[in-house]
Amino acid sequence: MVYCPRCGKQNPEDSIFCNSCGASLATGQRREKECDDRCEEECSGRSRVGILFWGTIIILIGLWFIFEFGVKKISGLPDWVYSFEWGWVFAVVIGIAILAAGINIIIKGSRRQ
């Protein structure tokens, strides 16, 4: 009998995955953690990169609203506050997100080979 490293349940000797919790019985805990992380991303339909990207976009939109409709209405602030353009901020953030996604794809692809 093989005991599961995660839940401790007994499994038949030829088992590859635990019959109770589904953990891998054939490899070490590092491999199990990688599988769990990948399954979490793939099974949930959400990737961490996507969550970070959309979270950043929402924060930028919130900051834009506060700045455009709040801070710019205050008199006596420096001139740059009233002439600040947000277009370049969004372009830079989207560009960085695209670069990060590309690097992530390259790194994941090199690990699989």
MMTF fields as JSON, N, C-alpha, C and O atoms, coordinates in Angstrom:
{
  "mmtfVersion": "1.0.0",
  "mmtfProducer": "UNKNOWN",
  "numBonds": 451,
  "numAtoms": 452,
  "numGroups": 113,
  "numChains": 1,
  "numModels": 1,
  "chainsPerModel": [1],
  "groupsPerChain": [113],
  "chainIdList": ["A"],
  "bondAtomList": [4, 2, 8, 6, 12, 10, 16, 14, 20, 18, 24, 22, 28, 26, 32, 30, 36, 34, 40, 38, 44, 42, 48, 46, 52, 50, 56, 54, 60, 58, 64, 62, 68, 66, 72, 70, 76, 74, 80, 78, 84, 82, 88, 86, 92, 90, 96, 94, 100, 98, 104, 102, 108, 106, 112, 110, 116, 114, 120, 118, 124, 122, 128, 126, 132, 130, 136, 134, 140, 138, 144, 142, 148, 146, 152, 150, 156, 154, 160, 158, 164, 162, 168, 166, 172, 170, 176, 174, 180, 178, 184, 182, 188, 186, 192, 190, 196, 194, 200, 198, 204, 202, 208, 206, 212, 210, 216, 214, 220, 218, 224, 222, 228, 226, 232, 230, 236, 234, 240, 238, 244, 242, 248, 246, 252, 250, 256, 254, 260, 258, 264, 262, 268, 266, 272, 270, 276, 274, 280, 278, 284, 282, 288, 286, 292, 290, 296, 294, 300, 298, 304, 302, 308, 306, 312, 310, 316, 314, 320, 318, 324, 322, 328, 326, 332, 330, 336, 334, 340, 338, 344, 342, 348, 346, 352, 350, 356, 354, 360, 358, 364, 362, 368, 366, 372, 370, 376, 374, 380, 378, 384, 382, 388, 386, 392, 390, 396, 394, 400, 398, 404, 402, 408, 406, 412, 410, 416, 414, 420, 418, 424, 422, 428, 426, 432, 430, 436, 434, 440, 438, 444, 442, 448, 446],
  "bondOrderList": [1, 1, 1, 1, 1, 1, 1, 1, 1, 1, 1, 1, 1, 1, 1, 1, 1, 1, 1, 1, 1, 1, 1, 1, 1, 1, 1, 1, 1, 1, 1, 1, 1, 1, 1, 1, 1, 1, 1, 1, 1, 1, 1, 1, 1, 1, 1, 1, 1, 1, 1, 1, 1, 1, 1, 1, 1, 1, 1, 1, 1, 1, 1, 1, 1, 1, 1, 1, 1, 1, 1, 1, 1, 1, 1, 1, 1, 1, 1, 1, 1, 1, 1, 1, 1, 1, 1, 1, 1, 1, 1, 1, 1, 1, 1, 1, 1, 1, 1, 1, 1, 1, 1, 1, 1, 1, 1, 1, 1, 1, 1, 1],
  "groupList": [{"groupName": "MET", "atomNameList": ["N", "CA", "C", "O"], "elementList": ["N", "C", "C", "O"], "formalChargeList": [0, 0, 0, 0], "bondAtomList": [1, 0, 2, 1, 3, 2], "bondOrderList": [1, 1, 2], "singleLetterCode": "M", "chemCompType": "L-PEPTIDE LINKING"}, {"groupName": "VAL", "atomNameList": ["N", "CA", "C", "O"], "elementList": ["N", "C", "C", "O"], "formalChargeList": [0, 0, 0, 0], "bondAtomList": [1, 0, 2, 1, 3, 2], "bondOrderList": [1, 1, 2], "singleLetterCode": "V", "chemCompType": "L-PEPTIDE LINKING"}, {"groupName": "TYR", "atomNameList": ["N", "CA", "C", "O"], "elementList": ["N", "C", "C", "O"], "formalChargeList": [0, 0, 0, 0], "bondAtomList": [1, 0, 2, 1, 3, 2], "bondOrderList": [1, 1, 2], "singleLetterCode": "Y", "chemCompType": "L-PEPTIDE LINKING"}, {"groupName": "CYS", "atomNameList": ["N", "CA", "C", "O"], "elementList": ["N", "C", "C", "O"], "formalChargeList": [0, 0, 0, 0], "bondAtomList": [1, 0, 2, 1, 3, 2], "bondOrderList": [1, 1, 2], "singleLetterCode": "C", "chemCompType": "L-PEPTIDE LINKING"}, {"groupName": "PRO", "atomNameList": ["N", "CA", "C", "O"], "elementList": ["N", "C", "C", "O"], "formalChargeList": [0, 0, 0, 0], "bondAtomList": [1, 0, 2, 1, 3, 2], "bondOrderList": [1, 1, 2], "singleLetterCode": "P", "chemCompType": "L-PEPTIDE LINKING"}, {"groupName": "ARG", "atomNameList": ["N", "CA", "C", "O"], "elementList": ["N", "C", "C", "O"], "formalChargeList": [0, 0, 0, 0], "bondAtomList": [1, 0, 2, 1, 3, 2], "bondOrderList": [1, 1, 2], "singleLetterCode": "R", "chemCompType": "L-PEPTIDE LINKING"}, {"groupName": "GLY", "atomNameList": ["N", "CA", "C", "O"], "elementList": ["N", "C", "C", "O"], "formalChargeList": [0, 0, 0, 0], "bondAtomList": [1, 0, 2, 1, 3, 2], "bondOrderList": [1, 1, 2], "singleLetterCode": "G", "chemCompType": "PEPTIDE LINKING"}, {"groupName": "LYS", "atomNameList": ["N", "CA", "C", "O"], "elementList": ["N", "C", "C", "O"], "formalChargeList": [0, 0, 0, 0], "bondAtomList": [1, 0, 2, 1, 3, 2], "bondOrderList": [1, 1, 2], "singleLetterCode": "K", "chemCompType": "L-PEPTIDE LINKING"}, {"groupName": "GLN", "atomNameList": ["N", "CA", "C", "O"], "elementList": ["N", "C", "C", "O"], "formalChargeList": [0, 0, 0, 0], "bondAtomList": [1, 0, 2, 1, 3, 2], "bondOrderList": [1, 1, 2], "singleLetterCode": "Q", "chemCompType": "L-PEPTIDE LINKING"}, {"groupName": "ASN", "atomNameList": ["N", "CA", "C", "O"], "elementList": ["N", "C", "C", "O"], "formalChargeList": [0, 0, 0, 0], "bondAtomList": [1, 0, 2, 1, 3, 2], "bondOrderList": [1, 1, 2], "singleLetterCode": "N", "chemCompType": "L-PEPTIDE LINKING"}, {"groupName": "GLU", "atomNameList": ["N", "CA", "C", "O"], "elementList": ["N", "C", "C", "O"], "formalChargeList": [0, 0, 0, 0], "bondAtomList": [1, 0, 2, 1, 3, 2], "bondOrderList": [1, 1, 2], "singleLetterCode": "E", "chemCompType": "L-PEPTIDE LINKING"}, {"groupName": "ASP", "atomNameList": ["N", "CA", "C", "O"], "elementList": ["N", "C", "C", "O"], "formalChargeList": [0, 0, 0, 0], "bondAtomList": [1, 0, 2, 1, 3, 2], "bondOrderList": [1, 1, 2], "singleLetterCode": "D", "chemCompType": "L-PEPTIDE LINKING"}, {"groupName": "SER", "atomNameList": ["N", "CA", "C", "O"], "elementList": ["N", "C", "C", "O"], "formalChargeList": [0, 0, 0, 0], "bondAtomList": [1, 0, 2, 1, 3, 2], "bondOrderList": [1, 1, 2], "singleLetterCode": "S", "chemCompType": "L-PEPTIDE LINKING"}, {"groupName": "ILE", "atomNameList": ["N", "CA", "C", "O"], "elementList": ["N", "C", "C", "O"], "formalChargeList": [0, 0, 0, 0], "bondAtomList": [1, 0, 2, 1, 3, 2], "bondOrderList": [1, 1, 2], "singleLetterCode": "I", "chemCompType": "L-PEPTIDE LINKING"}, {"groupName": "PHE", "atomNameList": ["N", "CA", "C", "O"], "elementList": ["N", "C", "C", "O"], "formalChargeList": [0, 0, 0, 0], "bondAtomList": [1, 0, 2, 1, 3, 2], "bondOrderList": [1, 1, 2], "singleLetterCode": "F", "chemCompType": "L-PEPTIDE LINKING"}, {"groupName": "ALA", "atomNameList": ["N", "CA", "C", "O"], "elementList": ["N", "C", "C", "O"], "formalChargeList": [0, 0, 0, 0], "bondAtomList": [1, 0, 2, 1, 3, 2], "bondOrderList": [1, 1, 2], "singleLetterCode": "A", "chemCompType": "L-PEPTIDE LINKING"}, {"groupName": "LEU", "atomNameList": ["N", "CA", "C", "O"], "elementList": ["N", "C", "C", "O"], "formalChargeList": [0, 0, 0, 0], "bondAtomList": [1, 0, 2, 1, 3, 2], "bondOrderList": [1, 1, 2], "singleLetterCode": "L", "chemCompType": "L-PEPTIDE LINKING"}, {"groupName": "THR", "atomNameList": ["N", "CA", "C", "O"], "elementList": ["N", "C", "C", "O"], "formalChargeList": [0, 0, 0, 0], "bondAtomList": [1, 0, 2, 1, 3, 2], "bondOrderList": [1, 1, 2], "singleLetterCode": "T", "chemCompType": "L-PEPTIDE LINKING"}, {"groupName": "TRP", "atomNameList": ["N", "CA", "C", "O"], "elementList": ["N", "C", "C", "O"], "formalChargeList": [0, 0, 0, 0], "bondAtomList": [1, 0, 2, 1, 3, 2], "bondOrderList": [1, 1, 2], "singleLetterCode": "W", "chemCompType": "L-PEPTIDE LINKING"}],
  "groupTypeList": [0, 1, 2, 3, 4, 5, 3, 6, 7, 8, 9, 4, 10, 11, 12, 13, 14, 3, 9, 12, 3, 6, 15, 12, 16, 15, 17, 6, 8, 5, 5, 10, 7, 10, 3, 11, 11, 5, 3, 10, 10, 10, 3, 12, 6, 5, 12, 5, 1, 6, 13, 16, 14, 18, 6, 17, 13, 13, 13, 16, 13, 6, 16, 18, 14, 13, 14, 10, 14, 6, 1, 7, 7, 13, 12, 6, 16, 4, 11, 18, 1, 2, 12, 14, 10, 18, 6, 18, 1, 14, 15, 1, 1, 13, 6, 13, 15, 13, 16, 15, 15, 6, 13, 9, 13, 13, 13, 7, 6, 12, 5, 5, 8],
  "groupIdList": [1, 2, 3, 4, 5, 6, 7, 8, 9, 10, 11, 12, 13, 14, 15, 16, 17, 18, 19, 20, 21, 22, 23, 24, 25, 26, 27, 28, 29, 30, 31, 32, 33, 34, 35, 36, 37, 38, 39, 40, 41, 42, 43, 44, 45, 46, 47, 48, 49, 50, 51, 52, 53, 54, 55, 56, 57, 58, 59, 60, 61, 62, 63, 64, 65, 66, 67, 68, 69, 70, 71, 72, 73, 74, 75, 76, 77, 78, 79, 80, 81, 82, 83, 84, 85, 86, 87, 88, 89, 90, 91, 92, 93, 94, 95, 96, 97, 98, 99, 100, 101, 102, 103, 104, 105, 106, 107, 108, 109, 110, 111, 112, 113],
  "secStructList": [7, 3, 3, 7, 6, 6, 6, 7, 7, 3, 3, 7, 6, 6, 7, 1, 5, 7, 6, 6, 6, 7, 7, 5, 1, 1, 1, 7, 2, 2, 2, 2, 2, 2, 2, 2, 2, 2, 2, 2, 2, 2, 2, 2, 6, 7, 7, 2, 2, 2, 2, 2, 2, 2, 2, 2, 2, 2, 2, 2, 2, 2, 2, 2, 2, 2, 2, 2, 2, 6, 4, 4, 4, 1, 6, 6, 7, 7, 2, 2, 2, 2, 2, 7, 7, 1, 2, 2, 2, 2, 2, 2, 2, 2, 2, 2, 2, 2, 2, 2, 2, 2, 2, 2, 2, 2, 2, 2, 2, 2, 2, 2, 7],
  "xCoordList": [0.828, 0.0, 0.874, 1.945, 0.392, 1.078, 0.256, -0.964, 0.947, 0.27, 0.426, 1.504, -0.652, -0.643, 0.161, -0.038, 1.077, 1.865, 1.037, 1.435, -0.102, -0.93, -1.943, -1.997, -2.747, -3.835, -3.574, -4.269, -2.578, -2.228, -3.069, -2.884, -3.977, -4.834, -4.056, -3.093, -4.489, -3.881, -4.436, -5.615, -3.544, -3.921, -3.271, -2.253, -3.861, -3.23, -1.818, -1.518, -0.965, 0.456, 0.676, 1.622, -0.173, 0.03, -0.647, -0.686, -1.181, -1.867, -0.89, 0.225, -1.322, -0.522, -1.019, -0.24, -2.337, -2.952, -3.725, -4.21, -3.834, -4.561, -6.048, -6.632, -6.657, -8.087, -8.937, -10.117, -8.349, -9.101, -9.018, -10.04, -7.776, -7.634, -7.116, -7.138, -6.65, -6.186, -4.739, -4.275, -4.002, -2.596, -1.773, -2.127, -0.681, 0.213, 0.949, 1.478, 0.98, 1.701, 3.023, 3.862, 3.224, 4.399, 5.597, 6.73, 5.385, 6.49, 6.516, 5.648, 7.516, 7.686, 6.708, 5.881, 6.815, 5.896, 6.084, 5.122, 7.304, 7.534, 6.699, 6.052, 6.716, 5.94, 4.452, 3.687, 4.051, 2.646, 2.197, 1.097, 3.044, 2.723, 2.586, 1.672, 3.496, 3.408, 2.105, 1.452, 1.727, 0.475, -0.729, -1.669, -0.695, -1.789, -1.925, -3.033, -0.776, -0.812, -1.348, -2.183, -0.849, -1.3, -2.784, -3.526, -3.217, -4.628, -5.498, -6.584, -5.014, -5.779, -6.009, -7.111, -4.949, -5.078, -5.974, -6.89, -5.708, -6.421, -7.871, -8.768, -8.104, -9.454, -10.359, -11.56, -9.796, -10.625, -10.895, -11.811, -10.1, -10.278, -9.659, -9.797, -8.98, -8.368, -6.883, -6.468, -6.097, -4.657, -4.272, -4.971, -3.185, -2.709, -2.343, -2.554, -1.797, -1.421, -2.668, -2.665, -3.726, -4.967, -5.562, -6.048, -5.526, -6.061, -5.238, -5.804, -3.923, -3.072, -3.294, -3.352, -3.417, -3.624, -4.928, -4.927, -6.022, -7.31, -7.416, -8.071, -6.784, -6.753, -6.039, -6.493, -4.913, -4.157, -4.966, -4.966, -5.647, -6.474, -7.582, -7.84, -8.231, -9.312, -8.763, -9.392, -7.587, -6.968, -6.649, -6.889, -6.108, -5.807, -7.06, -7.05, -8.126, -9.386, -9.884, -10.35, -9.787, -10.186, -9.353, -9.886, -8.04, -7.171, -7.496, -7.466, -7.802, -8.158, -9.414, -9.456, -10.441, -11.666, -11.383, -11.847, -10.625, -10.3, -9.544, -9.833, -8.578, -7.731, -8.517, -8.469, -9.246, -9.958, -11.14, -11.356, -11.895, -13.13, -13.035, -14.007, -11.877, -11.69, -10.529, -10.721, -9.331, -8.126, -8.047, -7.65, -8.412, -8.314, -9.31, -9.195, -10.263, -11.24, -10.73, -11.33, -9.637, -9.058, -8.201, -7.344, -8.427, -7.639, -6.358, -6.292, -5.347, -4.098, -3.048, -1.995, -3.303, -2.321, -1.325, -1.592, -0.184, 0.796, 0.179, -0.78, 0.726, 0.181, 0.164, -0.74, 1.157, 1.211, -0.013, -0.399, -0.626, -1.813, -2.95, -3.671, -3.114, -4.227, -3.982, -4.933, -2.723, -2.424, -1.974, -1.519, -2.095, -1.642, -2.485, -3.714, -1.815, -2.486, -2.353, -1.256, -3.459, -3.487, -3.247, -2.98, -3.336, -3.195, -1.893, -1.883, -0.795, 0.506, 0.616, 1.307, -0.059, -0.007, -0.654, -0.097, -1.828, -2.504, -1.672, -1.577, -1.072, -0.258, 0.947, 1.271, 1.605, 2.771, 2.359, 3.022, 1.273, 0.824, 0.422, 0.777, -0.301, -0.707, 0.526, 0.608, 1.476, 2.709, 3.496, 3.995, 3.617, 4.313, 3.589, 4.225, 2.253, 1.479, 1.689, 1.801, 1.743, 1.98, 3.374, 3.546, 4.365, 5.727, 5.797, 6.431, 5.149, 5.156, 4.478, 4.957, 3.367, 2.673, 3.556, 3.597, 4.253, 5.155, 6.304, 6.654, 6.895, 7.975, 7.457, 8.134, 6.263, 5.644, 5.436, 5.696, 4.98, 4.767, 6.1, 6.183, 7.136, 8.452, 8.989, 9.511, 8.867, 9.364, 8.612, 9.228, 7.284, 6.497, 6.822, 6.875, 7.039, 7.376, 8.722, 8.899, 9.679, 11.012, 11.012, 11.84, 10.121, 10.023, 9.454, 9.818, 8.566, 7.892, 8.793, 8.53, 9.845, 10.706, 11.701, 12.498],
  "yCoordList": [-1.191, 0.0, 1.258, 1.291, 2.277, 3.553, 4.573, 4.653, 5.347, 6.389, 7.737, 8.075, 8.49, 9.807, 10.79, 10.869, 11.546, 12.522, 13.721, 14.424, 13.96, 15.105, 14.761, 15.44, 13.715, 13.42, 12.181, 11.963, 11.366, 10.208, 8.968, 7.973, 8.984, 7.821, 6.725, 6.996, 5.49, 4.352, 4.246, 4.501, 3.859, 3.67, 2.384, 1.953, 1.759, 0.566, 0.887, 2.027, -0.121, 0.046, 0.669, 1.437, 0.36, 0.859, 2.203, 2.659, 2.849, 4.135, 5.241, 5.297, 6.106, 7.27, 8.496, 9.374, 8.539, 9.643, 9.079, 7.949, 9.881, 9.472, 9.349, 10.231, 8.241, 8.031, 8.963, 9.161, 9.536, 10.403, 11.882, 12.543, 12.395, 13.836, 14.164, 15.33, 13.175, 13.398, 13.814, 14.088, 13.872, 14.263, 13.209, 12.03, 13.648, 12.74, 11.853, 12.335, 10.55, 9.591, 9.187, 8.583, 9.515, 9.046, 9.969, 9.529, 11.231, 12.183, 12.89, 12.672, 13.74, 14.46, 15.604, 15.873, 16.267, 17.348, 18.563, 19.291, 18.803, 19.952, 19.813, 20.767, 18.627, 18.364, 18.491, 19.014, 18.018, 18.094, 19.553, 19.894, 20.412, 21.833, 22.478, 23.273, 22.142, 22.674, 22.259, 23.068, 21.002, 20.509, 21.222, 21.587, 21.417, 22.108, 23.536, 24.007, 24.239, 25.617, 25.692, 26.538, 24.778, 24.773, 24.44, 25.06, 23.457, 23.076, 24.232, 24.47, 24.948, 26.08, 27.12, 27.651, 27.414, 28.383, 27.862, 28.555, 26.641, 26.099, 25.76, 26.02, 25.185, 24.747, 25.918, 25.876, 26.959, 28.09, 29.026, 29.846, 28.907, 29.789, 31.159, 32.04, 31.35, 32.64, 32.439, 31.533, 33.275, 33.216, 34.385, 35.398, 34.248, 35.33, 36.55, 37.682, 36.323, 37.439, 38.233, 39.464, 37.517, 38.192, 38.983, 40.097, 38.41, 39.102, 40.355, 41.413, 40.25, 41.42, 42.49, 43.68, 42.054, 43.008, 43.787, 45.018, 43.075, 43.753, 44.532, 45.574, 44.045, 44.802, 46.124, 47.151, 46.106, 47.331, 48.296, 49.499, 47.795, 48.66, 49.319, 50.512, 48.558, 49.112, 50.179, 51.22, 49.925, 50.926, 52.2, 53.304, 52.053, 53.235, 54.028, 55.258, 53.331, 54.03, 54.769, 55.904, 54.128, 54.789, 56.032, 57.074, 55.914, 57.075, 58.187, 59.365, 57.817, 58.813, 59.58, 60.807, 58.849, 59.512, 60.469, 61.61, 60.008, 60.853, 62.094, 63.202, 61.905, 63.004, 63.989, 65.198, 63.461, 64.337, 65.064, 66.248, 64.365, 64.945, 65.391, 65.893, 65.21, 65.625, 66.584, 67.762, 66.082, 66.865, 68.08, 69.156, 67.941, 69.064, 70.176, 71.273, 69.917, 70.936, 71.815, 72.845, 71.412, 72.165, 73.28, 73.028, 74.498, 75.627, 75.786, 75.397, 76.364, 76.664, 75.571, 75.687, 74.509, 73.441, 73.788, 74.684, 73.105, 73.386, 73.202, 72.448, 73.886, 73.866, 72.479, 72.171, 71.617, 70.293, 69.46, 68.572, 69.74, 68.98, 69.207, 68.269, 70.424, 70.757, 70.331, 70.192, 70.122, 69.746, 68.289, 67.889, 67.501, 66.107, 65.282, 65.335, 64.513, 63.656, 62.198, 61.748, 61.462, 60.069, 59.055, 57.887, 59.472, 58.528, 57.759, 56.551, 58.437, 57.769, 56.776, 55.766, 57.046, 56.13, 54.796, 53.73, 54.868, 53.643, 52.889, 51.663, 53.609, 52.967, 52.256, 51.137, 52.884, 52.275, 51.023, 49.99, 51.113, 49.967, 48.801, 47.657, 49.068, 48.005, 47.411, 46.195, 48.251, 47.761, 46.87, 45.824, 47.262, 46.445, 45.124, 44.078, 45.167, 43.933, 42.982, 41.773, 43.505, 42.665, 42.055, 40.872, 42.852, 42.326, 41.239, 40.204, 41.469, 40.485, 39.199, 38.111, 39.304, 38.111, 37.339, 36.11, 38.043, 37.384, 36.679, 35.555, 37.333, 36.707, 35.488, 34.462, 35.59, 34.467, 33.281, 32.141, 33.53, 32.46, 31.798, 30.573, 32.606, 32.062, 31.209, 30.12, 31.687, 30.941, 29.632, 28.587, 29.671, 28.433, 27.468, 26.259, 27.973, 27.109, 26.442, 25.284, 27.173, 26.574, 25.542, 24.631, 25.649, 24.653, 23.347, 22.288, 23.395, 22.191, 21.339, 20.152, 21.929, 21.195, 20.357, 19.679],
  "zCoordList": [0.0, 0.0, 0.0, 0.605, -0.686, -0.759, 0.022, -0.123, 0.847, 1.619, 0.917, 0.427, 0.878, 0.236, 1.081, 2.293, 0.448, 1.208, 1.667, 2.596, 1.033, 1.388, 2.478, 3.503, 2.27, 3.216, 4.075, 5.067, 3.707, 4.516, 4.281, 4.983, 3.331, 3.061, 2.341, 1.624, 2.544, 1.856, 0.446, 0.198, -0.481, -1.874, -2.376, -1.835, -3.423, -4.0, -4.492, -4.844, -4.511, -4.848, -6.223, -6.399, -7.2, -8.563, -8.812, -9.955, -7.779, -7.94, -8.295, -7.777, -9.175, -9.554, -8.79, -8.42, -8.562, -7.821, -6.644, -6.686, -5.593, -4.4, -4.718, -5.348, -4.274, -4.498, -3.651, -3.94, -2.608, -1.71, -2.113, -2.296, -2.249, -2.516, -3.911, -4.306, -4.668, -6.029, -6.151, -7.258, -5.043, -5.079, -5.813, -5.835, -6.407, -7.123, -6.128, -5.127, -6.41, -5.573, -6.194, -5.525, -7.474, -8.203, -8.047, -8.242, -7.704, -7.647, -6.311, -5.465, -6.123, -4.866, -4.697, -5.569, -3.568, -3.237, -4.138, -4.382, -4.642, -5.531, -6.796, -7.227, -7.387, -8.595, -8.287, -9.097, -7.131, -6.726, -6.626, -7.06, -6.054, -5.929, -7.304, -7.525, -8.241, -9.602, -10.262, -10.922, -10.087, -10.675, -10.061, -10.768, -8.744, -8.073, -8.572, -8.827, -8.714, -9.201, -10.625, -10.945, -11.488, -12.877, -12.954, -13.716, -12.16, -12.158, -11.667, -12.197, -10.65, -10.131, -11.215, -11.353, -11.995, -13.077, -14.194, -14.636, -14.649, -15.8, -15.469, -16.272, -14.299, -13.945, -13.59, -13.858, -12.992, -12.594, -13.763, -13.705, -14.827, -15.977, -15.76, -16.608, -14.637, -14.337, -14.115, -13.391, -14.731, -14.495, -13.605, -13.563, -12.909, -12.039, -12.855, -12.42, -14.036, -14.903, -15.297, -15.269, -15.66, -16.038, -14.893, -15.087, -13.7, -12.532, -12.244, -11.97, -12.302, -12.075, -13.136, -12.828, -14.393, -15.487, -15.29, -15.301, -15.113, -14.983, -13.681, -13.635, -12.629, -11.381, -11.557, -11.053, -12.275, -12.532, -13.39, -13.128, -14.401, -15.251, -14.433, -14.589, -13.572, -12.745, -11.798, -11.609, -11.2, -10.327, -11.103, -10.612, -12.316, -13.132, -13.48, -13.45, -13.805, -14.111, -12.873, -12.971, -11.711, -10.474, -10.194, -9.811, -10.388, -10.194, -11.18, -10.825, -12.406, -13.421, -12.995, -13.085, -12.531, -12.071, -10.921, -10.93, -9.934, -8.781, -9.225, -8.773, -10.108, -10.555, -11.413, -11.186, -12.409, -13.353, -12.711, -12.968, -11.887, -11.369, -9.914, -9.351, -9.313, -7.925, -7.775, -7.475, -7.982, -7.739, -8.664, -8.217, -9.935, -10.875, -10.567, -11.113, -9.72, -9.343, -8.193, -7.884, -7.571, -6.465, -7.048, -7.895, -6.603, -7.128, -6.312, -5.146, -6.951, -6.28, -6.368, -5.741, -7.131, -7.278, -8.377, -9.178, -8.44, -9.513, -10.904, -11.064, -11.895, -13.256, -13.878, -14.655, -13.552, -14.162, -13.806, -14.565, -12.659, -12.247, -13.236, -13.577, -13.692, -14.579, -16.022, -16.792, -16.4, -17.783, -17.925, -18.996, -16.866, -16.888, -17.857, -17.818, -18.734, -19.708, -19.275, -18.942, -19.279, -18.82, -19.933, -19.651, -21.172, -22.279, -22.256, -22.493, -21.976, -21.964, -20.812, -20.939, -19.68, -18.539, -18.925, -18.668, -19.542, -19.97, -21.008, -20.953, -21.946, -22.983, -22.373, -22.772, -21.422, -20.776, -19.997, -20.088, -19.237, -18.435, -19.332, -19.047, -20.395, -21.314, -22.003, -22.179, -22.39, -22.998, -22.05, -22.465, -20.794, -19.798, -19.592, -19.468, -19.555, -19.377, -20.55, -20.35, -21.759, -22.938, -22.88, -23.172, -22.509, -22.374, -21.298, -21.503, -20.157, -19.072, -19.509, -19.19, -20.237, -20.722, -21.703, -21.662, -22.573, -23.515, -22.82, -23.178, -21.825, -21.054, -20.315, -20.258, -19.75, -19.042, -19.98, -19.597, -21.184, -22.167, -22.525, -22.622, -22.72, -23.055, -21.916, -22.154, -20.685, -19.524, -19.37, -19.159, -19.472, -19.341, -20.467, -20.242, -21.673, -22.807, -22.638, -23.017, -22.067, -21.877, -20.764, -20.786, -19.796, -18.716, -19.198, -18.686, -20.175, -20.672, -21.551, -21.74, -22.086, -23.02, -22.326, -22.975]
}
